[in-house]
Amino acid sequence: MGQAPGALSARPAGRTRPAAARRTGADPVKALIHRHQELCRRAVDPLEIAAGLEAHGITDRTANRFRHRDVFTLAEEMYARVPRDGTPSGSGRSPETESPTTPSVRRPGTRWIVLTLLPGALGVATVSGLRLTQGQPRLITAVVGVLAVTLAVRALLRRGRLPGAADDHSSLWVHWLIAYALLGDGLLDAALTGGPDGPPTGAADGPWPVTVAPVLALTLACAPAAWCARFFTVRARRRLGASRGLEEFAASVRPLLFGSFLLFLAVLAALLALTGAALDQSAGYAPALSLGALLLLARLLTGHGYAYAPSFALTTAATVEATALAGLFASRLPGCGVLATPVEALITTWGTQSVPTVACGTGALVLLLHANRRLTRASAHAHPEPHR
């Protein structure tokens, strides 16, 4: 009889340990927490965990296997079960994160504001200097102005990117596309008539016409482009804190993306009209708007860590433009006249502006579709790690 209590107490204890082990082994959420322990520990809101899971390929269908209707409810359980900052496991949010937390966005500093305005200011100064000088001083002004604008644009392109997202190769093609907007159409026109007969003089009626108005508008548009990108980023992060699910977040961010994009195009169109009237030149709406759209979307995607697609689109657009020029000049070689046929057919039908319009417009359309898919994901706004 003295041994009976011990025997009785031993049997339940023996049964309890295997039962607990079975419950732990049958807990798929616990295994998922273990795989994403660092993500769960650092998160300040369940939606950050949901964004991280989404970035790792976990979808709502996957969440169903964890007995949850979507990724967000799965993330809420994971958030509640991971202790942080002295909060006991399973107690939910700490007092500091009792209300939904929006990822912080720093206010724009004076340096950033000046940097966005600098390309346009230098562009205006360069054009003014060219109109007030002649001969060698004009050449010096052009060289110094182009160099200054190039450095300012390069600094702006590198500003605000995520670690690892900067791509000097892309910056090179951006400079090429802007240079083509300045000199490319005039060179195409001259090549079609057997020229050019000399270097560009800066005059619209010279042997190599230069289109200054669209490029000046694009430099002035650097500021609204940066502000539209920031507007989208700040509003999207606020929606990230207020949304209660990934689908809800995507639905709320999509009109924000297209609205920012259209707002920039409207501002750029106004700048094109202004510079065209001020310089008494063709505004070149189609190629300039196509290039502006391409550059803005590339900036948005790269700024959120998706650098591969913008780099590919910029490279492809620049390659198309370079190929068109190379085809015209190569056709002058004996037996190579066929090389100019595609370019001549396009120019005959739509004009010289059709080459940059097709090249940049196609790239912008591809990036817009890509941005609609990538930038409406919570993972694009909740994590600093770069994405492909």
C-alpha positions as CSV (number, residue, x, y, z in Angstrom):
1,M,0.0,0.0,0.0
2,G,2.9,2.3,0.8
3,Q,4.2,1.9,-2.8
4,A,0.8,2.4,-4.5
5,P,0.9,6.3,-4.4
6,G,4.4,6.2,-5.9
7,A,3.3,3.8,-8.6
8,L,0.2,5.8,-9.3
9,S,2.1,9.1,-9.5
10,A,4.8,7.5,-11.7
11,R,2.4,6.4,-14.3
12,P,0.8,9.8,-15.0
13,A,4.2,11.4,-15.1
14,G,5.4,8.8,-17.6
15,R,2.4,9.5,-19.8
16,T,2.7,13.3,-19.6
17,R,6.1,13.6,-21.1
18,P,5.3,11.6,-24.3
19,A,2.0,13.5,-24.6
20,A,3.8,16.8,-24.4
21,A,6.4,15.7,-26.9
22,R,3.6,14.6,-29.2
23,R,1.9,18.0,-28.9
24,T,5.2,19.8,-29.6
25,G,5.9,17.6,-32.6
26,A,2.4,18.2,-33.9
27,D,2.6,22.0,-33.5
28,P,3.5,23.3,-37.0
29,V,3.3,26.9,-36.0
30,K,6.0,26.3,-33.4
31,A,8.3,24.8,-36.0
32,L,7.6,27.9,-38.3
33,I,8.5,30.2,-35.4
34,H,11.7,28.3,-34.9
35,R,12.6,28.8,-38.6
36,H,11.8,32.5,-38.5
37,Q,12.9,33.2,-34.9
38,E,14.9,36.3,-35.6
39,L,12.1,37.8,-37.7
40,C,9.5,37.2,-34.9
41,R,11.8,38.5,-32.2
42,R,12.6,41.8,-34.0
43,A,9.1,42.5,-35.2
44,V,7.2,45.4,-33.6
45,D,3.9,44.5,-35.3
46,P,2.3,41.3,-36.6
47,L,2.2,42.8,-40.1
48,E,6.0,42.9,-40.1
49,I,6.0,39.2,-39.6
50,A,3.3,38.7,-42.3
51,A,5.5,40.8,-44.7
52,G,8.5,38.7,-43.8
53,L,6.6,35.4,-44.3
54,E,5.3,36.7,-47.6
55,A,8.9,37.6,-48.7
56,H,9.9,34.0,-47.9
57,G,7.1,32.6,-50.2
58,I,4.4,31.8,-47.7
59,T,1.0,32.5,-49.1
60,D,-2.5,32.4,-47.8
61,R,-2.8,28.8,-49.2
62,T,0.3,27.9,-47.2
63,A,-1.2,29.5,-44.1
64,N,-4.2,27.1,-44.4
65,R,-1.9,24.2,-43.7
66,F,-1.1,25.9,-40.4
67,R,-4.9,26.1,-39.6
68,H,-5.1,29.8,-40.4
69,R,-7.3,31.5,-43.1
70,D,-4.5,33.8,-44.3
71,V,-0.9,34.9,-43.7
72,F,-1.9,37.8,-41.4
73,T,-3.7,35.7,-38.8
74,L,-0.8,33.2,-38.8
75,A,1.5,36.2,-38.2
76,E,-0.6,37.4,-35.3
77,E,-0.3,34.0,-33.6
78,M,3.5,33.9,-34.2
79,Y,3.8,37.5,-32.8
80,A,1.8,36.6,-29.7
81,R,3.8,33.4,-29.0
82,V,7.3,34.9,-29.2
83,P,8.6,36.7,-26.0
84,R,10.3,40.1,-26.5
85,D,11.5,42.8,-24.1
86,G,10.4,41.1,-21.0
87,T,6.9,40.3,-22.4
88,P,5.9,36.7,-21.4
89,S,5.2,34.3,-24.2
90,G,1.6,34.4,-25.4
91,S,0.8,37.7,-23.7
92,G,0.6,39.5,-27.0
93,R,2.0,43.0,-27.5
94,S,4.1,44.8,-25.1
95,P,2.9,48.2,-23.8
96,E,5.2,50.0,-26.2
97,T,3.5,48.3,-29.2
98,E,-0.1,48.2,-27.9
99,S,-1.3,50.3,-30.8
100,P,-0.4,49.5,-34.5
101,T,3.1,50.7,-35.2
102,T,3.8,52.4,-38.5
103,P,7.4,51.9,-39.8
104,S,9.2,55.1,-39.1
105,V,10.1,57.5,-42.0
106,R,12.5,60.3,-41.3
107,R,11.5,63.8,-42.3
108,P,13.3,65.1,-45.3
109,G,16.4,67.1,-44.3
110,T,17.7,70.3,-45.9
111,R,20.5,68.3,-47.6
112,W,17.9,66.1,-49.3
113,I,15.8,69.0,-50.4
114,V,18.8,70.8,-51.9
115,L,19.9,67.7,-53.6
116,T,16.5,67.2,-55.4
117,L,16.5,70.9,-56.6
118,L,20.2,70.9,-57.6
119,P,19.9,69.2,-61.1
120,G,17.2,71.6,-62.2
121,A,19.0,74.7,-60.9
122,L,22.2,73.7,-62.6
123,G,20.3,72.9,-65.8
124,V,18.8,76.4,-65.8
125,A,22.2,78.0,-65.1
126,T,23.8,76.0,-67.9
127,V,21.1,76.9,-70.5
128,S,21.3,80.6,-69.4
129,G,25.0,80.6,-69.8
130,L,24.8,79.0,-73.3
131,R,22.4,81.7,-74.4
132,L,24.7,84.5,-73.1
133,T,28.0,83.3,-74.5
134,Q,29.6,82.6,-77.9
135,G,32.7,80.8,-79.1
136,Q,35.1,79.2,-76.7
137,P,33.4,80.6,-73.5
138,R,30.2,78.9,-74.7
139,L,32.0,75.5,-75.2
140,I,33.5,75.8,-71.7
141,T,30.1,76.7,-70.3
142,A,28.6,73.6,-72.0
143,V,31.3,71.2,-70.7
144,V,31.2,72.5,-67.2
145,G,27.4,72.6,-67.1
146,V,27.0,69.1,-68.4
147,L,29.5,67.8,-65.9
148,A,27.9,69.6,-63.0
149,V,24.4,68.3,-64.0
150,T,25.7,64.8,-64.4
151,L,27.3,64.8,-61.0
152,A,24.1,66.2,-59.4
153,V,21.9,63.6,-61.0
154,R,24.3,60.8,-60.0
155,A,24.3,62.0,-56.4
156,L,20.5,62.1,-56.4
157,L,20.2,58.6,-57.9
158,R,22.5,57.2,-55.2
159,R,20.6,59.0,-52.4
160,G,18.1,57.0,-50.4
161,R,18.7,53.6,-51.9
162,L,18.7,50.5,-49.7
163,P,22.0,48.9,-48.8
164,G,23.1,46.8,-51.8
165,A,20.7,48.4,-54.2
166,A,23.0,50.9,-55.7
167,D,24.0,50.0,-59.3
168,D,26.7,52.1,-61.1
169,H,25.9,50.1,-64.2
170,S,22.3,51.5,-64.2
171,S,23.5,55.0,-63.5
172,L,25.6,54.8,-66.7
173,W,22.6,53.9,-68.8
174,V,20.6,56.7,-67.2
175,H,23.2,59.2,-68.3
176,W,23.2,57.7,-71.8
177,L,19.4,58.0,-72.0
178,I,19.5,61.7,-71.0
179,A,22.4,62.3,-73.4
180,Y,20.3,60.7,-76.2
181,A,17.4,62.9,-75.3
182,L,19.7,65.9,-75.8
183,L,21.6,64.8,-79.0
184,G,20.0,61.6,-80.3
185,D,17.1,62.9,-82.4
186,G,19.3,65.5,-84.1
187,L,21.9,62.8,-84.9
188,L,19.3,60.5,-86.4
189,D,18.0,63.3,-88.6
190,A,21.5,64.2,-89.7
191,A,22.4,60.5,-90.3
192,L,19.4,60.0,-92.6
193,T,20.7,62.8,-94.9
194,G,24.3,61.6,-94.9
195,G,25.5,63.7,-92.0
196,P,26.4,65.0,-89.6
197,D,28.8,67.5,-91.2
198,G,30.2,68.7,-87.9
199,P,29.9,68.6,-84.2
200,P,26.8,70.0,-82.4
201,T,26.8,73.8,-82.0
202,G,23.9,74.0,-79.6
203,A,21.7,75.6,-82.2
204,A,18.5,73.9,-83.3
205,D,19.3,74.7,-86.9
206,G,22.9,73.5,-86.8
207,P,24.4,70.5,-88.6
208,W,23.6,68.4,-85.5
209,P,20.5,69.9,-83.9
210,V,20.3,69.8,-80.1
211,T,17.0,69.5,-78.2
212,V,17.5,71.4,-75.0
213,A,14.0,71.9,-73.8
214,P,13.1,68.3,-73.0
215,V,16.4,67.7,-71.1
216,L,15.9,70.9,-69.1
217,A,12.4,69.8,-68.2
218,L,13.8,66.4,-67.1
219,T,16.4,68.0,-64.9
220,L,13.7,70.3,-63.3
221,A,11.5,67.2,-62.9
222,C,14.1,65.6,-60.5
223,A,12.5,67.4,-57.6
224,P,8.9,66.3,-58.3
225,A,10.1,62.8,-59.0
226,A,11.9,62.6,-55.7
227,W,8.9,64.1,-53.9
228,C,6.4,61.7,-55.6
229,A,8.6,58.7,-54.7
230,R,8.7,59.9,-51.1
231,F,5.0,60.6,-51.1
232,F,4.4,57.0,-52.2
233,T,6.8,55.5,-49.7
234,V,5.4,57.5,-46.7
235,R,1.8,56.8,-47.5
236,A,2.4,53.1,-48.2
237,R,4.2,52.7,-44.8
238,R,1.2,54.3,-43.1
239,R,-1.1,51.9,-44.8
240,L,1.2,49.1,-43.7
241,G,0.5,50.1,-40.1
242,A,-3.2,50.5,-40.6
243,S,-4.0,47.4,-42.7
244,R,-5.3,44.2,-41.2
245,G,-4.2,41.9,-44.0
246,L,-2.0,41.5,-47.0
247,E,-4.8,41.7,-49.5
248,E,-6.2,44.8,-47.9
249,F,-2.8,46.4,-47.9
250,A,-2.3,45.6,-51.6
251,A,-5.7,47.0,-52.5
252,S,-5.0,50.2,-50.6
253,V,-1.5,50.8,-52.1
254,R,-2.3,50.1,-55.7
255,P,-4.2,53.3,-56.3
256,L,-1.5,55.2,-54.4
257,L,1.2,53.8,-56.8
258,F,-0.7,54.8,-59.9
259,G,-1.7,58.1,-58.4
260,S,1.9,59.0,-57.7
261,F,2.9,57.9,-61.1
262,L,0.3,59.9,-62.9
263,L,1.0,63.0,-60.7
264,F,4.6,63.0,-61.8
265,L,3.7,62.6,-65.5
266,A,1.3,65.6,-65.2
267,V,4.0,67.7,-63.6
268,L,6.5,66.7,-66.2
269,A,4.1,67.5,-69.0
270,A,3.7,71.0,-67.5
271,L,7.4,71.5,-67.3
272,L,7.8,70.4,-70.9
273,A,5.3,73.0,-72.0
274,L,7.1,75.6,-69.9
275,T,10.6,74.9,-71.2
276,G,9.4,74.5,-74.8
277,A,7.8,77.9,-74.7
278,A,10.7,79.6,-72.9
279,L,13.3,78.2,-75.3
280,D,11.0,78.3,-78.4
281,Q,11.8,74.6,-79.1
282,S,9.7,71.5,-79.6
283,A,8.8,70.1,-76.1
284,G,9.1,66.5,-77.4
285,Y,6.3,65.3,-75.2
286,A,6.2,61.6,-76.3
287,P,9.9,60.7,-75.8
288,A,10.4,62.9,-72.8
289,L,7.3,61.6,-71.0
290,S,8.4,58.0,-71.8
291,L,11.9,58.6,-70.5
292,G,10.5,60.3,-67.4
293,A,8.1,57.5,-66.7
294,L,11.0,54.9,-67.1
295,L,13.3,56.8,-64.8
296,L,10.6,57.4,-62.1
297,L,9.6,53.7,-62.0
298,A,13.3,52.6,-62.0
299,R,13.8,54.9,-59.0
300,L,10.8,53.6,-57.1
301,L,11.7,50.0,-57.6
302,T,15.4,50.4,-56.9
303,G,14.6,52.5,-53.8
304,H,12.6,49.6,-52.4
305,G,15.4,47.1,-53.2
306,Y,14.2,45.7,-56.5
307,A,17.2,46.6,-58.6
308,Y,17.4,43.9,-61.2
309,A,14.3,44.7,-63.3
310,P,15.1,48.5,-63.5
311,S,18.7,47.7,-64.5
312,F,17.5,45.4,-67.2
313,A,14.9,47.9,-68.5
314,L,17.4,50.8,-68.6
315,T,20.0,48.7,-70.3
316,T,17.5,47.5,-72.9
317,A,16.2,51.0,-73.7
318,A,19.7,52.4,-74.1
319,T,20.7,49.4,-76.3
320,V,17.7,49.9,-78.6
321,E,18.7,53.6,-79.1
322,A,22.3,52.8,-79.7
323,T,21.4,50.0,-82.1
324,A,19.2,52.4,-84.1
325,L,22.1,54.8,-84.5
326,A,24.6,52.1,-85.2
327,G,22.3,50.6,-87.9
328,L,22.1,53.9,-89.8
329,F,25.8,54.5,-89.8
330,A,26.7,50.8,-90.5
331,S,24.4,50.8,-93.5
332,R,26.8,53.1,-95.3
333,L,29.3,50.3,-95.6
334,P,29.2,48.3,-98.9
335,G,26.5,45.7,-98.9
336,C,25.1,46.7,-95.5
337,G,22.2,48.9,-96.6
338,V,19.7,46.5,-95.2
339,L,20.8,47.3,-91.6
340,A,19.0,50.7,-91.9
341,T,15.7,49.3,-93.1
342,P,14.0,48.8,-89.7
343,V,15.0,52.2,-88.4
344,E,14.2,54.0,-91.6
345,A,10.7,52.3,-91.7
346,L,10.0,53.4,-88.1
347,I,11.2,57.0,-88.7
348,T,9.3,57.3,-92.0
349,T,6.1,56.3,-90.3
350,W,6.4,58.0,-86.9
351,G,9.3,60.4,-87.1
352,T,12.7,60.4,-85.3
353,Q,11.0,60.8,-81.9
354,S,9.5,57.3,-82.3
355,V,12.9,55.6,-81.5
356,P,13.3,56.9,-77.9
357,T,9.5,56.7,-77.4
358,V,9.3,53.0,-78.3
359,A,12.5,52.2,-76.4
360,C,11.7,54.0,-73.2
361,G,7.9,53.6,-73.4
362,T,8.2,49.8,-73.6
363,G,10.6,49.7,-70.7
364,A,8.3,52.0,-68.6
365,L,5.3,49.8,-69.3
366,V,7.2,46.6,-68.2
367,L,8.4,48.4,-65.1
368,L,4.9,49.6,-64.3
369,L,3.5,46.1,-64.5
370,H,6.5,44.9,-62.3
371,A,5.9,47.7,-59.8
372,N,2.2,46.8,-59.6
373,R,3.2,43.3,-58.6
374,R,6.2,44.1,-56.3
375,L,5.4,47.5,-54.7
376,T,1.9,46.4,-53.5
377,R,3.5,43.7,-51.3
378,A,3.9,44.4,-47.7
379,S,7.4,43.0,-47.8
380,A,8.5,45.8,-50.1
381,H,7.8,48.3,-47.3
382,A,8.4,46.5,-44.0
383,H,12.0,45.3,-44.4
384,P,15.3,47.1,-45.2
385,E,16.8,44.0,-46.9
386,P,17.0,44.4,-50.7
387,H,14.9,42.3,-52.9
388,R,15.6,41.0,-56.4
